[in-house]
Amino acid sequence: MTPSITTFRWVPPFARGHVRDIRARWAFEETGVAYHVDLVESAKTPEHRAFQPFGQVPTYRDDTVELFESGAIVLHIARQAPGLLPADPPGRARAEQWVIAALNSVEPFVTDLVTVDLFQADKPWSSTRRPAVVEALRARLGDLAAALGDKTFLDDAFSAGDLIMACVLRSVPRNEILAAYPTLLAYLDRCTARPAFRKALADQLALYAPADKRAEVTA
């Protein structure tokens, strides 16, 4: 069967381009693997939770496995076809290391900022907590910038680790925070200039036009 992923049929404008099926889409495009997208209205239904216990997207299916969690999905795709993991075992291990680092050592700090700025911005403690959240994120970005140094990518060539790291960095405010780390900003722009990312982004954004049009008609 053609591999398939799930994602939302519609999301509000602020989330567009950032729903995590973009990670799987990008991996498919980098490896040249055809895929199918199944659309869901909600990830909180019993049917979806039976597959994804936390009520999130994306999920993944192929002939051999059913998966959830975007990092696991990207690594599975990368292992099926060349393009995102080096051929040599040490290189593969380092690429997988950076996938895990992006998800565990960087993304939680980004998520904290998104939470105070967006999802819980109306809470009385949000503005008070924000300076500490920004300070912690800046420290972690400084660590990442030092690790990247003057390299083009995190290791010898673009890999699944760069794909996930770039997806994480896309949620960092560019002017307020990321611009203070020119090497990271340039790195992010190199990653997202790749044709595979541009195609994945365009395909995700194209999902929402029909739903927007229906909303205009019924308004």
C-alpha positions as CSV (number, residue, x, y, z in Angstrom):
1,M,0.0,0.0,0.0
2,T,1.0,3.6,-0.5
3,P,2.1,5.0,2.9
4,S,-0.5,7.3,4.4
5,I,-0.5,10.1,7.0
6,T,-3.3,11.8,8.8
7,T,-3.7,15.5,9.4
8,F,-6.4,18.0,10.0
9,R,-8.8,19.0,7.2
10,W,-8.7,22.6,8.5
11,V,-6.8,24.7,11.1
12,P,-6.9,28.4,12.0
13,P,-4.5,30.6,10.1
14,F,-1.9,30.9,12.9
15,A,-1.3,27.2,12.8
16,R,-1.0,26.8,9.0
17,G,2.5,25.7,7.9
18,H,3.2,24.5,11.4
19,V,0.9,21.4,11.8
20,R,3.3,18.6,12.3
21,D,2.3,16.6,9.2
22,I,4.7,19.1,7.5
23,R,7.6,17.0,9.0
24,A,6.4,13.8,7.4
25,R,5.5,15.5,4.1
26,W,9.0,17.0,4.0
27,A,10.6,13.6,4.6
28,F,8.5,12.0,1.9
29,E,9.6,14.7,-0.6
30,E,13.3,14.4,0.3
31,T,13.2,10.6,-0.2
32,G,11.0,10.7,-3.3
33,V,8.4,8.3,-1.7
34,A,4.8,8.8,-2.8
35,Y,2.3,9.1,0.0
36,H,-1.4,9.6,0.7
37,V,-3.0,12.0,3.1
38,D,-6.1,11.1,5.2
39,L,-8.0,14.1,6.6
40,V,-9.6,14.2,10.0
41,E,-12.0,16.8,11.4
42,S,-10.7,16.1,15.0
43,A,-8.0,14.1,16.5
44,K,-9.9,13.7,19.7
45,T,-12.4,11.1,18.5
46,P,-12.4,7.6,20.0
47,E,-11.5,6.2,16.6
48,H,-8.4,8.4,16.3
49,R,-7.4,8.0,19.9
50,A,-7.4,4.2,19.4
51,F,-4.5,4.8,17.0
52,Q,-3.0,8.0,18.5
53,P,-3.6,7.9,22.3
54,F,-2.8,11.5,22.8
55,G,-5.2,12.8,20.2
56,Q,-2.6,14.4,17.9
57,V,-1.6,14.4,14.2
58,P,0.1,13.1,12.2
59,T,-0.2,9.4,12.3
60,Y,1.3,7.0,9.7
61,R,0.4,3.7,8.2
62,D,2.1,1.4,5.6
63,D,2.1,-2.3,4.9
64,T,4.2,-3.2,7.9
65,V,3.7,-0.6,10.7
66,E,1.4,2.0,12.2
67,L,3.1,4.9,14.0
68,F,2.4,8.1,15.8
69,E,4.8,10.9,16.8
70,S,6.4,13.0,14.0
71,G,10.0,12.1,15.0
72,A,9.3,8.4,14.8
73,I,7.5,8.9,11.5
74,V,10.3,10.9,9.9
75,L,12.9,8.3,11.0
76,H,10.8,5.5,9.6
77,I,10.5,7.2,6.3
78,A,14.2,8.0,6.3
79,R,15.0,4.3,6.8
80,Q,13.0,3.2,3.9
81,A,14.7,5.2,1.1
82,P,18.0,7.1,0.7
83,G,18.1,10.9,1.1
84,L,17.8,11.6,4.9
85,L,20.2,9.2,6.6
86,P,23.9,8.6,5.7
87,A,24.8,5.1,4.5
88,D,27.5,4.6,7.1
89,P,26.4,3.5,10.6
90,P,28.2,6.2,12.5
91,G,26.7,8.9,10.2
92,R,23.2,7.4,10.6
93,A,23.6,7.3,14.4
94,R,24.6,11.0,14.4
95,A,21.6,12.0,12.3
96,E,19.3,10.1,14.6
97,Q,21.0,11.8,17.5
98,W,20.1,15.2,16.1
99,V,16.4,14.2,15.6
100,I,16.2,13.3,19.3
101,A,18.1,16.4,20.3
102,A,15.7,18.6,18.3
103,L,12.7,17.0,19.9
104,N,14.0,16.7,23.5
105,S,16.7,19.4,24.0
106,V,15.4,22.3,21.9
107,E,11.6,21.9,21.1
108,P,10.4,22.0,24.7
109,F,12.0,25.5,25.1
110,V,10.3,26.6,21.9
111,T,7.0,25.1,23.0
112,D,7.1,27.0,26.3
113,L,7.3,30.3,24.4
114,V,4.5,29.4,22.1
115,T,2.4,28.5,25.1
116,V,2.9,31.8,26.9
117,D,2.6,33.8,23.7
118,L,-0.4,32.0,22.1
119,F,-2.2,29.2,23.8
120,Q,-2.2,30.7,27.3
121,A,-1.6,34.3,26.6
122,D,-4.7,35.3,28.5
123,K,-3.6,33.8,31.7
124,P,-2.5,36.3,34.4
125,W,0.8,34.5,34.9
126,S,1.7,34.4,31.2
127,S,3.4,37.8,30.9
128,T,5.2,37.4,34.2
129,R,6.6,34.0,33.1
130,R,7.6,35.1,29.6
131,P,11.0,36.7,30.4
132,A,12.3,33.5,32.1
133,V,11.0,31.4,29.2
134,V,12.8,33.7,26.7
135,E,16.0,33.6,28.7
136,A,15.9,29.7,28.8
137,L,15.2,29.5,25.1
138,R,18.1,32.0,24.2
139,A,20.5,29.9,26.3
140,R,19.5,26.7,24.4
141,L,19.8,28.4,21.1
142,G,23.2,29.6,22.0
143,D,24.2,26.0,22.7
144,L,22.8,25.0,19.3
145,A,24.6,27.8,17.5
146,A,27.9,26.7,19.1
147,A,27.4,23.1,18.1
148,L,26.6,24.2,14.5
149,G,29.6,26.5,14.3
150,D,30.4,27.4,10.7
151,K,29.0,24.1,9.3
152,T,26.4,24.1,6.5
153,F,24.4,21.4,8.3
154,L,24.5,19.7,11.7
155,D,26.7,17.0,10.3
156,D,28.3,16.3,6.9
157,A,25.2,16.6,4.8
158,F,21.5,17.4,5.2
159,S,19.7,14.7,7.2
160,A,16.6,13.8,9.1
161,G,18.2,15.6,12.1
162,D,18.3,18.9,10.1
163,L,14.8,18.4,8.9
164,I,13.4,18.1,12.4
165,M,15.6,20.8,13.8
166,A,14.6,23.3,11.1
167,C,10.9,22.5,11.8
168,V,11.5,23.3,15.4
169,L,13.3,26.5,14.7
170,R,10.5,27.7,12.4
171,S,8.4,28.4,15.5
172,V,11.0,30.7,17.0
173,P,10.2,34.4,16.5
174,R,12.7,35.5,13.8
175,N,13.1,39.2,14.6
176,E,12.8,39.1,18.4
177,I,14.9,36.0,19.1
178,L,16.4,34.1,16.2
179,A,18.0,37.1,14.5
180,A,20.4,37.3,17.5
181,Y,21.9,34.0,16.2
182,P,22.9,34.8,12.6
183,T,24.3,31.3,12.0
184,L,21.1,29.7,13.1
185,L,19.0,32.0,11.0
186,A,21.1,31.3,7.9
187,Y,20.9,27.6,8.7
188,L,17.2,27.7,8.9
189,D,16.9,29.6,5.7
190,R,19.2,27.0,3.9
191,C,17.0,24.2,5.1
192,T,13.7,25.7,4.2
193,A,15.0,26.8,0.8
194,R,15.2,23.2,-0.2
195,P,12.7,22.3,-3.0
196,A,11.4,19.4,-0.9
197,F,10.4,21.7,1.9
198,R,8.8,24.2,-0.4
199,K,6.7,21.4,-2.0
200,A,5.7,20.0,1.4
201,L,4.7,23.4,2.7
202,A,2.7,24.3,-0.4
203,D,0.8,21.0,-0.3
204,Q,-0.1,21.5,3.4
205,L,-1.3,25.0,2.8
206,A,-3.3,23.9,-0.2
207,L,-5.5,21.7,2.1
208,Y,-7.2,24.7,3.7
209,A,-8.4,26.6,0.7
210,P,-11.5,24.4,0.0
211,A,-12.6,24.6,3.6
212,D,-12.0,28.4,3.6
213,K,-14.1,28.7,0.4
214,R,-17.0,26.7,2.0
215,A,-16.9,28.9,5.0
216,E,-17.2,32.0,2.7
217,V,-20.2,30.5,1.0
218,T,-22.0,29.7,4.2
219,A,-21.1,32.9,6.0
